[in-house]
Amino acid sequence: MDCPYCGKNTRVTDKRKSPGGIRRRRECLKCGKRFTTYERVSKSELYVIKKDKSREKFSREKLEAGIERAFEKRPVSKEKIDKMINEIEEQLMKRGKKEVSSKIIGELVMRKIKKLDNVAYIRFASVYRDFQDVEDFKKELGGL
C-alpha cells in the first residue's frame, strides 16, 4: 500500500482482528509516518423496505447516526455502542435475504438499545414509533 503522505511504499507493523474485519498499522519506508488501515469483507447488498414500500440501500452510516442520537449525553461508552451496531449489522446480514423491512430493523435496534440504556431506548422509540402525545410516552414507560 502507498503512503497517504508521500506516496511511497509502506510496511505492516501490526495486524489485528477488528469488528467486521482486519486492522493494520502501517509505516512508510521513506517518510516514516504511521497510519492505520481497516479491511472489511465485502458483503452482499442489502435493501431496506420502508413503511411506504419504497426500497433503499441499507446504510450503516444512517443506522449509526440514529443510534448515536439516542445515546447522546448518556453514560454509555462508544465501544459498547459500536459493538451493538456491529451485532445489528451482522444479524441483518446473517438473515441471508437481500431485503429486510424497516420494521424488523427498528424492532431489533430497540431490543438492543433497551439492554444498554432505558433513556436512550425511550428516545429512539419516540422517533421510531412516532409518539404523538404524552399518553404514547406513558404507555412505553409502562412497558419498562
C-alpha positions in Angstrom: 0.0 0.0 0.0 1.2 3.5 -0.8 1.8 6.1 2.0 -1.1 8.7 2.0 1.5 11.4 2.9 4.3 10.9 0.4 3.0 8.1 -1.9 5.9 5.7 -1.3 5.8 2.1 -0.2 4.8 1.1 3.4 5.2 -2.0 5.6 2.8 -3.5 8.1 4.0 -3.2 11.7 1.0 -4.7 13.4 -2.1 -6.7 12.3 -5.2 -7.5 14.4 -8.7 -8.7 14.0 -11.3 -5.9 14.5 -15.1 -6.0 14.5 -16.0 -6.8 10.9 -12.5 -7.2 9.5 -8.8 -6.7 10.0 -6.9 -3.6 11.4 -3.4 -3.0 10.1 -0.9 -0.5 11.5 1.5 0.7 8.7 4.7 2.7 8.5 6.1 4.5 5.4 9.5 3.2 4.4 10.5 6.7 3.2 9.0 9.4 5.4 8.5 7.1 8.5 4.9 8.3 9.2 2.4 5.8 10.6 -1.2 5.2 9.8 -3.9 2.6 10.3 -6.0 0.8 7.6 -9.0 -1.3 8.0 -10.0 -4.2 5.8 -13.6 -5.4 5.7 -15.3 -8.3 4.0 -17.4 -7.1 1.1 -21.0 -8.1 1.9 -23.8 -8.6 -0.5 -26.0 -5.6 -0.9 -29.0 -5.4 1.5 -32.0 -3.3 0.7 -34.5 -1.8 3.2 -38.2 -1.9 2.5 -39.5 1.3 4.1 -43.0 1.9 5.6 -44.2 3.5 2.3 -43.0 0.3 0.5 -40.1 2.1 -1.2 -36.7 0.4 -1.4 -33.5 2.0 -0.2 -30.0 0.6 0.0 -29.0 -0.3 3.6 -26.8 2.3 5.1 -24.7 1.5 8.2 -24.0 5.2 8.5 -27.7 6.0 8.7 -28.1 3.3 11.4 -25.2 4.7 13.3 -26.5 8.2 13.2 -29.9 7.2 14.6 -28.5 5.1 17.4 -25.8 7.7 18.3 -28.5 10.4 18.5 -30.4 8.2 21.0 -27.3 7.8 23.2 -26.3 11.5 23.1 -25.2 12.6 26.5 -25.8 9.2 28.0 -23.2 7.3 30.2 -22.6 4.5 27.6 -19.2 4.1 26.0 -18.6 4.5 22.3 -17.2 1.0 22.3 -20.4 -0.5 23.6 -22.4 1.4 21.0 -20.1 0.3 18.2 -20.3 -3.3 19.3 -24.1 -3.1 19.3 -24.1 -1.6 15.8 -21.8 -4.4 14.6 -24.1 -7.0 16.1 -27.2 -5.5 14.5 -25.5 -5.4 11.1 -24.3 -9.0 11.5 -27.7 -10.2 12.4 -29.2 -8.5 9.3 -26.6 -9.9 7.0 -26.9 -13.4 8.5 -30.6 -13.5 7.6 -29.4 -14.3 4.1 -32.0 -12.2 2.4 -31.5 -9.3 0.0 -34.3 -7.3 1.5 -35.4 -6.5 5.1 -38.2 -4.3 6.3 -37.5 -1.2 8.3 -39.9 -2.6 10.9 -37.6 -5.6 11.6 -34.6 -3.3 11.8 -36.4 -0.9 14.1 -37.5 -3.6 16.5 -34.0 -5.2 16.5 -32.4 -1.8 17.3 -35.0 -1.1 20.1 -34.3 -4.5 21.8 -30.5 -3.9 21.7 -30.8 -0.3 23.0 -33.2 -1.3 25.8 -30.5 -3.7 27.1 -28.0 -0.8 27.4 -29.9 2.3 28.5 -33.6 3.0 29.2 -33.4 6.7 28.4 -31.8 6.0 25.0 -34.5 3.4 24.4 -37.3 5.9 25.0 -35.6 8.5 22.8 -35.2 6.0 19.9 -38.8 4.6 20.4 -40.3 8.1 20.5 -38.9 8.7 17.0 -39.3 5.2 15.6 -42.9 4.8 16.8 -43.7 8.4 16.1 -45.1 9.3 19.5 -47.8 12.0 19.2 -48.6 12.9 22.8 -47.8 12.2 26.4 -50.0 9.1 26.5 -47.7 7.4 24.0 -44.8 8.1 26.3 -46.7 6.8 29.3 -47.6 3.6 27.5 -44.0 2.9 26.5 -42.7 3.8 30.0 -45.2 1.3 31.5 -43.5 -1.4 29.5 -40.2 -0.7 31.1 
